[in-house]
Amino acid sequence: MAVERTTDPLERATTALRDEPEAGWVEVSQSVMSRVRTLVTPASAVVTFDATGSSQRGERGSVVRVSGRVLTPLLRAAVDTPDRAADSIDIEVADERCSSIHLSLVCRYGVDLNAEGRDARAAVAAVVREVLGADLAFDAERDITVEVVDVVEGDPHAQ
């Protein structure tokens, strides 16, 4: 491989790469892409309930499920305000039911943290009721935990 002498290092590198044989590139590319595909966070399906607390609907006993990938952005949108932002939202699923939700918040300096936590829990509970329905085994006071993980000056969404 002959590389012409030039003062521009980028041009030299480009020329060298173009002259390099491509053997093995396809295998490397496939390996990288297969690893990237595994980075997608798996989401559990969560069973929904009707107004009576039944998960089965209709004569055939159909069961409706909602993906955690759908539920998480709805929870984040409900929780985020100018004074607080969801740092993380973890939905735990047991036997296809939402068994608990762990919410970590970043709040603006100077706000009442207890009030922000209560309001965030209420917002999460409202989304759970709206999206998942009346799961009689889910108790918002017991099953939704809220933790303030940081207090910042300025916009909590920018952290």
MDTraj code that builds the backbone (N, CA, C; nanometers):
import mdtraj as md
import numpy as np

residues = "MET ALA VAL GLU ARG THR THR ASP PRO LEU GLU ARG ALA THR THR ALA LEU ARG ASP GLU PRO GLU ALA GLY TRP VAL GLU VAL SER GLN SER VAL MET SER ARG VAL ARG THR LEU VAL THR PRO ALA SER ALA VAL VAL THR PHE ASP ALA THR GLY SER SER GLN ARG GLY GLU ARG GLY SER VAL VAL ARG VAL SER GLY ARG VAL LEU THR PRO LEU LEU ARG ALA ALA VAL ASP THR PRO ASP ARG ALA ALA ASP SER ILE ASP ILE GLU VAL ALA ASP GLU ARG CYS SER SER ILE HIS LEU SER LEU VAL CYS ARG TYR GLY VAL ASP LEU ASN ALA GLU GLY ARG ASP ALA ARG ALA ALA VAL ALA ALA VAL VAL ARG GLU VAL LEU GLY ALA ASP LEU ALA PHE ASP ALA GLU ARG ASP ILE THR VAL GLU VAL VAL ASP VAL VAL GLU GLY ASP PRO HIS ALA GLN".split()
xyz = np.array([
    [0.0854, -0.1164, 0.0000],
    [0.0000, 0.0000, 0.0000],
    [0.0894, 0.1218, 0.0000],
    [0.0740, 0.2044, -0.0986],
    [0.1544, 0.3255, -0.1090],
    [0.0693, 0.4438, -0.0690],
    [0.1189, 0.5199, 0.0258],
    [0.0500, 0.6399, 0.0705],
    [0.1313, 0.7587, 0.0246],
    [0.0655, 0.8467, -0.0490],
    [0.1359, 0.9644, -0.0971],
    [0.1661, 1.0558, 0.0204],
    [0.2767, 1.1236, 0.0081],
    [0.3160, 1.2185, 0.1114],
    [0.2379, 1.3476, 0.0935],
    [0.1592, 1.3798, 0.1941],
    [0.0837, 1.5042, 0.1953],
    [0.0874, 1.5578, 0.3366],
    [0.0676, 1.6843, 0.3512],
    [0.0734, 1.7443, 0.4849],
    [-0.0573, 1.7283, 0.5604],
    [-0.1648, 1.6969, 0.4911],
    [-0.2958, 1.6835, 0.5567],
    [-0.3130, 1.5413, 0.6103],
    [-0.3173, 1.5246, 0.7435],
    [-0.3303, 1.3893, 0.7994],
    [-0.4636, 1.3235, 0.7656],
    [-0.5702, 1.4015, 0.7542],
    [-0.7000, 1.3455, 0.7189],
    [-0.6969, 1.2882, 0.5771],
    [-0.6335, 1.3592, 0.4862],
    [-0.6233, 1.3119, 0.3484],
    [-0.5392, 1.1844, 0.3419],
    [-0.4295, 1.1790, 0.4184],
    [-0.3466, 1.0582, 0.4213],
    [-0.4264, 0.9402, 0.4754],
    [-0.5029, 0.9626, 0.5849],
    [-0.5820, 0.8540, 0.6441],
    [-0.6902, 0.8059, 0.5483],
    [-0.7550, 0.8994, 0.4803],
    [-0.8594, 0.8644, 0.3844],
    [-0.8019, 0.7813, 0.2708],
    [-0.6877, 0.8232, 0.2195],
    [-0.6229, 0.7496, 0.1105],
    [-0.5834, 0.6098, 0.1570],
    [-0.5276, 0.6005, 0.2780],
    [-0.4852, 0.4706, 0.3302],
    [-0.6046, 0.3771, 0.3484],
    [-0.7150, 0.4285, 0.3983],
    [-0.8338, 0.3455, 0.4175],
    [-0.8932, 0.3009, 0.2849],
    [-0.8896, 0.3868, 0.1861],
    [-0.9427, 0.3490, 0.0549],
    [-0.8575, 0.2408, -0.0102],
    [-0.7286, 0.2444, 0.0153],
    [-0.6381, 0.1458, -0.0423],
    [-0.6398, 0.0130, 0.0326],
    [-0.6910, 0.0134, 0.1559],
    [-0.6930, -0.1068, 0.2399],
    [-0.7944, -0.2065, 0.1852],
    [-0.7592, -0.3327, 0.1770],
    [-0.8577, -0.4317, 0.1305],
    [-0.9731, -0.4443, 0.2300],
    [-1.0908, -0.4759, 0.1792],
    [-1.2111, -0.4801, 0.2612],
    [-1.2385, -0.6173, 0.3202],
    [-1.1449, -0.7049, 0.3181],
    [-1.1659, -0.8392, 0.3715],
    [-1.2040, -0.8324, 0.5185],
    [-1.3091, -0.9009, 0.5520],
    [-1.3513, -0.9060, 0.6918],
    [-1.4479, -0.7958, 0.7325],
    [-1.4652, -0.6929, 0.6505],
    [-1.5521, -0.5820, 0.6886],
    [-1.6968, -0.6270, 0.7062],
    [-1.7440, -0.7149, 0.6195],
    [-1.8823, -0.7616, 0.6282],
    [-1.9040, -0.8341, 0.7606],
    [-1.8102, -0.9191, 0.7994],
    [-1.8228, -0.9926, 0.9255],
    [-1.8201, -0.8978, 1.0449],
    [-1.7295, -0.8000, 1.0399],
    [-1.7214, -0.7027, 1.1490],
    [-1.8515, -0.6234, 1.1573],
    [-1.9026, -0.5804, 1.0426],
    [-2.0265, -0.5030, 1.0393],
    [-2.1431, -0.5832, 1.0965],
    [-2.1535, -0.7098, 1.0583],
    [-2.2620, -0.7940, 1.1091],
    [-2.2489, -0.8161, 1.2592],
    [-2.1282, -0.8333, 1.3064],
    [-2.1055, -0.8517, 1.4494],
    [-2.1457, -0.7275, 1.5279],
    [-2.1070, -0.6113, 1.4770],
    [-2.1420, -0.4855, 1.5441],
    [-2.2932, -0.4672, 1.5453],
    [-2.3579, -0.4898, 1.4335],
    [-2.5027, -0.4706, 1.4261],
    [-2.5777, -0.5686, 1.5162],
    [-2.5315, -0.6908, 1.5273],
    [-2.5997, -0.7856, 1.6148],
    [-2.5864, -0.7432, 1.7604],
    [-2.4731, -0.6855, 1.7963],
    [-2.4563, -0.6357, 1.9332],
    [-2.5421, -0.5131, 1.9592],
    [-2.5541, -0.4250, 1.8607],
    [-2.6378, -0.3061, 1.8760],
    [-2.7833, -0.3468, 1.8969],
    [-2.8278, -0.4479, 1.8247],
    [-2.9668, -0.4927, 1.8379],
    [-2.9981, -0.5446, 1.9774],
    [-2.8985, -0.5940, 2.0481],
    [-2.9221, -0.6439, 2.1841],
    [-2.9306, -0.5314, 2.2860],
    [-2.8967, -0.4083, 2.2461],
    [-2.9011, -0.2957, 2.3387],
    [-3.0419, -0.2460, 2.3651],
    [-3.1373, -0.2840, 2.2840],
    [-3.2754, -0.2422, 2.3036],
    [-3.3252, -0.3026, 2.4350],
    [-3.3747, -0.2177, 2.5207],
    [-3.4220, -0.2641, 2.6498],
    [-3.5478, -0.3479, 2.6308],
    [-3.5469, -0.4700, 2.6800],
    [-3.6680, -0.5515, 2.6672],
    [-3.7806, -0.4939, 2.7522],
    [-3.8999, -0.5087, 2.7055],
    [-4.0147, -0.4580, 2.7793],
    [-4.1115, -0.5717, 2.8062],
    [-4.1672, -0.5701, 2.9233],
    [-4.2648, -0.6713, 2.9596],
    [-4.4034, -0.6260, 2.9176],
    [-4.4875, -0.7221, 2.8875],
    [-4.6282, -0.6937, 2.8594],
    [-4.7037, -0.6967, 2.9914],
    [-4.7879, -0.5965, 3.0113],
    [-4.8632, -0.5833, 3.1357],
    [-5.0115, -0.6017, 3.1050],
    [-5.0760, -0.6869, 3.1807],
    [-5.2181, -0.7150, 3.1616],
    [-5.3003, -0.5932, 3.2046],
    [-5.4090, -0.5675, 3.1287],
    [-5.5010, -0.4598, 3.1638],
    [-5.6279, -0.5196, 3.2240],
    [-5.7050, -0.4334, 3.2914],
    [-5.8253, -0.4777, 3.3623],
    [-5.9428, -0.3882, 3.3272],
    [-6.0630, -0.4450, 3.3351],
    [-6.1826, -0.3645, 3.3127],
    [-6.2262, -0.2998, 3.4443],
    [-6.3400, -0.2330, 3.4427],
    [-6.3877, -0.1599, 3.5600],
    [-6.4196, -0.2505, 3.6783],
    [-6.4476, -0.3784, 3.6525],
    [-6.4790, -0.4706, 3.7616],
    [-6.3551, -0.5408, 3.8167],
    [-6.2380, -0.5152, 3.7533],
    [-6.1145, -0.5793, 3.7983],
    [-6.0841, -0.7091, 3.7276],
    [-6.1577, -0.7400, 3.6213],
    [-6.1342, -0.8636, 3.5467],
    [-6.0373, -0.8359, 3.4320],
    [-5.9452, -0.9288, 3.4110],
    [-5.8514, -0.9136, 3.3000],
    [-5.9053, -0.9760, 3.1718],
    [-6.0120, -1.0525, 3.1809],
    [-6.0693, -1.1173, 3.0632],
    [-6.1869, -1.0357, 3.0115],
    [-6.1905, -1.0226, 2.8799],
    [-6.2942, -0.9423, 2.8167],
    [-6.3677, -1.0260, 2.7128],
    [-6.4941, -1.0017, 2.7039],
    [-6.5739, -1.0674, 2.6011],
    [-6.6021, -1.2131, 2.6312],
    [-6.6806, -1.2729, 2.5421],
    [-6.7210, -1.4129, 2.5585],
    [-6.6033, -1.5093, 2.5456],
    [-6.5038, -1.4704, 2.4708],
    [-6.3898, -1.5586, 2.4481],
    [-6.2802, -1.5420, 2.5545],
    [-6.2982, -1.4499, 2.6443],
    [-6.1987, -1.4310, 2.7496],
    [-6.0700, -1.3673, 2.7016],
    [-6.0814, -1.2756, 2.6066],
    [-5.9630, -1.2086, 2.5548],
    [-5.8929, -1.1299, 2.6648],
    [-5.7607, -1.1247, 2.6571],
    [-5.6801, -1.0489, 2.7527],
    [-5.6040, -0.9432, 2.6752],
    [-5.6130, -0.8193, 2.7225],
    [-5.5428, -0.7084, 2.6584],
    [-5.4180, -0.6775, 2.7399],
    [-5.3056, -0.6612, 2.6703],
    [-5.1799, -0.6297, 2.7362],
    [-5.1244, -0.4996, 2.6789],
    [-5.0488, -0.4290, 2.7627],
    [-4.9827, -0.3056, 2.7216],
    [-4.8332, -0.3251, 2.7445],
    [-4.7538, -0.2847, 2.6479],
    [-4.6088, -0.2961, 2.6602],
    [-4.5549, -0.1905, 2.7566],
    [-4.4516, -0.2274, 2.8284],
    [-4.3834, -0.1310, 2.9147],
    [-4.3254, -0.0157, 2.8351],
    [-4.2950, -0.0395, 2.7067],
    [-4.2449, 0.0682, 2.6202],
    [-4.3515, 0.1720, 2.5914],
    [-4.4761, 0.1347, 2.6035],
    [-4.5867, 0.2294, 2.5870],
    [-4.6139, 0.3000, 2.7200],
    [-4.6102, 0.2255, 2.8269],
    [-4.6437, 0.2789, 2.9587],
    [-4.5396, 0.3781, 3.0105],
    [-4.4132, 0.3502, 2.9913],
    [-4.3080, 0.4361, 3.0468],
    [-4.3135, 0.5799, 2.9956],
    [-4.3252, 0.6056, 2.8647],
    [-4.3334, 0.7453, 2.8212],
    [-4.4594, 0.8166, 2.8707],
    [-4.5683, 0.7428, 2.8863],
    [-4.6900, 0.8041, 2.9401],
    [-4.6687, 0.8462, 3.0854],
    [-4.6016, 0.7613, 3.1618],
    [-4.5714, 0.7956, 3.3014],
    [-4.4776, 0.9158, 3.3079],
    [-4.3757, 0.9174, 3.2240],
    [-4.2805, 1.0285, 3.2224],
    [-4.3512, 1.1598, 3.1886],
    [-4.4376, 1.1574, 3.0909],
    [-4.5102, 1.2790, 3.0513],
    [-4.6002, 1.3278, 3.1644],
    [-4.6598, 1.2363, 3.2389],
    [-4.7481, 1.2745, 3.3490],
    [-4.6711, 1.3320, 3.4672],
    [-4.5502, 1.2837, 3.4882],
    [-4.4706, 1.3234, 3.6052],
    [-4.3961, 1.4543, 3.5814],
    [-4.3467, 1.4752, 3.4600],
    [-4.2632, 1.5917, 3.4328],
    [-4.3420, 1.7218, 3.4414],
    [-4.2881, 1.8153, 3.5190],
    [-4.3423, 1.9506, 3.5331],
    [-4.2234, 2.0455, 3.5264],
    [-4.2466, 2.1755, 3.5282],
    [-4.1324, 2.2681, 3.5306],
    [-4.0444, 2.2526, 3.6559],
    [-4.1010, 2.1989, 3.7643],
    [-4.0251, 2.1856, 3.8890],
    [-3.9684, 2.0465, 3.9137],
    [-4.0046, 1.9494, 3.8323],
    [-3.9523, 1.8138, 3.8532],
    [-3.9441, 1.7398, 3.7206],
    [-3.8521, 1.6430, 3.7181],
    [-3.8334, 1.5591, 3.6000],
    [-3.8084, 1.4171, 3.6463],
    [-3.8604, 1.3222, 3.5716],
    [-3.8359, 1.1818, 3.6025],
    [-3.6933, 1.1476, 3.5596],
    [-3.6122, 1.1036, 3.6552],
    [-3.4767, 1.0586, 3.6246],
    [-3.4823, 0.9156, 3.5716],
    [-3.5609, 0.8312, 3.6372],
    [-3.5812, 0.6950, 3.5897],
    [-3.7182, 0.6452, 3.6348],
    [-3.7727, 0.5555, 3.5559],
    [-3.9004, 0.4918, 3.5868],
    [-3.8813, 0.3427, 3.5644],
    [-3.8961, 0.2657, 3.6700],
    [-3.8814, 0.1207, 3.6616],
    [-4.0157, 0.0552, 3.6917],
    [-4.0655, -0.0210, 3.5970],
    [-4.1920, -0.0920, 3.6126],
    [-4.1604, -0.2382, 3.6385],
    [-4.2044, -0.2883, 3.7522],
    [-4.1838, -0.4296, 3.7825],
    [-4.3116, -0.5055, 3.7502],
    [-4.2934, -0.6193, 3.6841],
    [-4.4064, -0.7009, 3.6421],
    [-4.3897, -0.8397, 3.7022],
    [-4.4952, -0.8872, 3.7655],
    [-4.4980, -1.0232, 3.8205],
    [-4.6276, -1.0889, 3.7744],
    [-4.6165, -1.2056, 3.7166],
    [-4.7322, -1.2775, 3.6632],
    [-4.8128, -1.1899, 3.5681],
    [-4.7426, -1.1148, 3.4837],
    [-4.7992, -1.0252, 3.3827],
    [-4.8761, -0.9077, 3.4424],
    [-4.8683, -0.8864, 3.5718],
    [-4.9353, -0.7734, 3.6361],
    [-4.8302, -0.6714, 3.6780],
    [-4.8661, -0.5460, 3.6744],
    [-4.7776, -0.4417, 3.7254],
    [-4.7760, -0.4557, 3.8771],
    [-4.6623, -0.4985, 3.9311],
    [-4.6548, -0.5211, 4.0752],
    [-4.6019, -0.3990, 4.1491],
    [-4.5196, -0.3179, 4.0825],
    [-4.4717, -0.1950, 4.1450],
    [-4.4091, -0.1042, 4.0410],
    [-4.4025, 0.0225, 4.0778],
    [-4.3382, 0.1231, 3.9935],
    [-4.2452, 0.2034, 4.0838],
    [-4.1192, 0.2131, 4.0427],
    [-4.0194, 0.2898, 4.1164],
    [-3.9855, 0.4133, 4.0338],
    [-4.0073, 0.5295, 4.0937],
    [-3.9880, 0.6559, 4.0253],
    [-3.8777, 0.7345, 4.0941],
    [-3.7768, 0.7753, 4.0180],
    [-3.6700, 0.8607, 4.0692],
    [-3.6876, 0.9988, 4.0083],
    [-3.6868, 1.1011, 4.0940],
    [-3.7112, 1.2382, 4.0492],
    [-3.5895, 1.3275, 4.0667],
    [-3.5786, 1.4254, 3.9785],
    [-3.4878, 1.5380, 3.9945],
    [-3.5782, 1.6591, 4.0101],
    [-3.5582, 1.7350, 4.1190],
    [-3.6452, 1.8491, 4.1477],
    [-3.5661, 1.9797, 4.1475],
    [-3.6377, 2.0866, 4.1238],
    [-3.5797, 2.2207, 4.1267],
    [-3.5546, 2.2595, 4.2724],
    [-3.4431, 2.3243, 4.2971],
    [-3.4084, 2.3713, 4.4313],
    [-3.5156, 2.4691, 4.4807],
    [-3.5588, 2.4511, 4.6042],
    [-3.6532, 2.5426, 4.6669],
    [-3.7976, 2.4958, 4.6675],
    [-3.8295, 2.3873, 4.5979],
    [-3.9669, 2.3386, 4.5982],
    [-3.9886, 2.2478, 4.7193],
    [-4.1135, 2.2269, 4.7543],
    [-4.1489, 2.1363, 4.8629],
    [-4.1364, 1.9925, 4.8101],
    [-4.0315, 1.9234, 4.8514],
    [-4.0029, 1.7899, 4.7973],
    [-4.1110, 1.6891, 4.8328],
    [-4.1673, 1.7007, 4.9540],
    [-4.2756, 1.6081, 4.9914],
    [-4.3968, 1.6275, 4.9009],
    [-4.4314, 1.7516, 4.8740],
    [-4.5461, 1.7795, 4.7864],
    [-4.5180, 1.7300, 4.6442],
    [-4.3959, 1.7503, 4.5959],
    [-4.3602, 1.7031, 4.4614],
    [-4.3711, 1.5507, 4.4537],
    [-4.3269, 1.4827, 4.5588],
    [-4.3367, 1.3371, 4.5621],
    [-4.4806, 1.2899, 4.5631],
    [-4.5639, 1.3540, 4.6442],
    [-4.7072, 1.3179, 4.6495],
    [-4.7732, 1.3413, 4.5146],
    [-4.7437, 1.4571, 4.4545],
    [-4.8048, 1.4892, 4.3252],
    [-4.7580, 1.3927, 4.2161],
    [-4.6306, 1.3571, 4.2196],
    [-4.5780, 1.2622, 4.1205],
    [-4.6428, 1.1255, 4.1383],
    [-4.6578, 1.0808, 4.2629],
    [-4.7245, 0.9518, 4.2882],
    [-4.8682, 0.9562, 4.2361],
    [-4.9388, 1.0643, 4.2613],
    [-5.0770, 1.0765, 4.2143],
    [-5.0832, 1.0755, 4.0613],
    [-4.9858, 1.1402, 3.9968],
    [-4.9835, 1.1419, 3.8504],
    [-4.9589, 1.0014, 3.7949],
    [-4.8672, 0.9274, 3.8573],
    [-4.8395, 0.7901, 3.8149],
    [-4.9635, 0.7034, 3.8355],
    [-5.0266, 0.7166, 3.9517],
    [-5.1460, 0.6369, 3.9816],
    [-5.2576, 0.6640, 3.8807],
    [-5.2739, 0.7903, 3.8410],
    [-5.3775, 0.8242, 3.7434],
    [-5.3498, 0.7582, 3.6084],
    [-5.2247, 0.7575, 3.5649],
    [-5.1896, 0.6929, 3.4381],
    [-5.2115, 0.5421, 3.4477],
    [-5.1710, 0.4831, 3.5589],
    [-5.1902, 0.3384, 3.5768],
    [-5.3380, 0.3031, 3.5688],
    [-5.4233, 0.3806, 3.6369],
    [-5.5686, 0.3552, 3.6319],
    [-5.6224, 0.3723, 3.4904],
    [-5.5766, 0.4766, 3.4220],
    [-5.6276, 0.5050, 3.2884],
    [-5.5833, 0.4002, 3.1863],
    [-5.4572, 0.3599, 3.1928],
    [-5.4029, 0.2703, 3.0910],
    [-5.4251, 0.1228, 3.1255],
    [-5.4011, 0.0874, 3.2509],
    [-5.4099, -0.0534, 3.2899],
    [-5.5448, -0.0916, 3.3472],
    [-5.6237, 0.0052, 3.3886],
    [-5.7553, -0.0250, 3.4432],
    [-5.7515, -0.0507, 3.5923],
    [-5.8558, -0.1149, 3.6406],
    [-5.8768, -0.1346, 3.7846],
    [-5.8189, -0.2676, 3.8315],
    [-5.6878, -0.2726, 3.8491],
    [-5.6234, -0.3918, 3.9046],
    [-5.6409, -0.3847, 4.0554],
    [-5.7261, -0.4711, 4.1091],
    [-5.7584, -0.4669, 4.2508],
    [-5.6384, -0.5012, 4.3401],
    [-5.5375, -0.5663, 4.2846],
    [-5.4192, -0.6027, 4.3628],
    [-5.3163, -0.4907, 4.3681],
    [-5.3330, -0.3860, 4.2861],
    [-5.2365, -0.2766, 4.2814],
    [-5.2826, -0.1643, 4.3726],
    [-5.1997, -0.1292, 4.4700],
    [-5.2286, -0.0206, 4.5634],
    [-5.1260, 0.0902, 4.5415],
    [-5.1709, 0.2053, 4.4948],
    [-5.0798, 0.3145, 4.4604],
    [-4.9933, 0.3575, 4.5787],
    [-5.0489, 0.3626, 4.6969],
    [-4.9713, 0.4043, 4.8150],
    [-4.8611, 0.3048, 4.8477],
    [-4.8871, 0.1804, 4.8278],
    [-4.7897, 0.0762, 4.8609],
    [-4.6975, 0.0449, 4.7439],
    [-4.7507, 0.0443, 4.6211],
    [-4.6789, -0.0089, 4.5065],
    [-4.6087, 0.0948, 4.4195],
    [-4.6289, 0.2226, 4.4485],
    [-4.5569, 0.3276, 4.3761],
    [-4.4610, 0.3931, 4.4745],
    [-4.3323, 0.3759, 4.4497],
    [-4.2323, 0.4395, 4.5351],
    [-4.1708, 0.5570, 4.4602],
    [-4.1519, 0.6653, 4.5334],
    [-4.0963, 0.7870, 4.4752],
    [-3.9721, 0.8240, 4.5544],
    [-3.8647, 0.8515, 4.4831],
    [-3.7387, 0.8888, 4.5458],
    [-3.6849, 1.0128, 4.4748],
    [-3.6505, 1.1143, 4.5519],
    [-3.5854, 1.2321, 4.4953],
    [-3.4356, 1.2042, 4.4969],
    [-3.3770, 1.1938, 4.3785],
    [-3.2364, 1.1566, 4.3682],
    [-3.1442, 1.2762, 4.3486],
    [-3.2018, 1.3931, 4.3142],
    [-3.1194, 1.5116, 4.2965],
    [-3.2057, 1.6361, 4.3068],
    [-3.1439, 1.7428, 4.3553],
    [-3.2067, 1.8752, 4.3611],
    [-3.1114, 1.9693, 4.2898],
    [-3.1637, 2.0435, 4.1913],
    [-3.0776, 2.1271, 4.1076],
    [-3.1302, 2.2690, 4.1018],
    [-3.0397, 2.3608, 4.0790],
    [-3.0797, 2.4978, 4.0499],
    [-3.1118, 2.5037, 3.9009],
    [-3.2179, 2.5707, 3.8661],
    [-3.2548, 2.5796, 3.7258],
    [-3.3470, 2.4670, 3.6825],
    [-3.3440, 2.4398, 3.5549],
    [-3.4346, 2.3424, 3.4939],
    [-3.3939, 2.1986, 3.5290],
    [-3.4810, 2.1233, 3.5961],
    [-3.4456, 1.9850, 3.6301],
    [-3.4392, 1.8938, 3.5071],
    [-3.4941, 1.9366, 3.3953],
    [-3.4915, 1.8566, 3.2728],
    [-3.3578, 1.8663, 3.2010],
    [-3.2809, 1.9683, 3.2338],
    [-3.1526, 1.9893, 3.1669],
    [-3.0395, 1.9132, 3.2321],
    [-3.0670, 1.8432, 3.3399],
    [-2.9610, 1.7735, 3.4142],
    [-2.9370, 1.6367, 3.3590],
])
top = md.Topology()
chain = top.add_chain()
for i, resn in enumerate(residues, 1):
    res = top.add_residue(resn, chain, resSeq=i)
    for name in ("N", "CA", "C"):
        top.add_atom(name, md.element.get_by_symbol(name[0]), res)
traj = md.Trajectory(xyz[None], top)
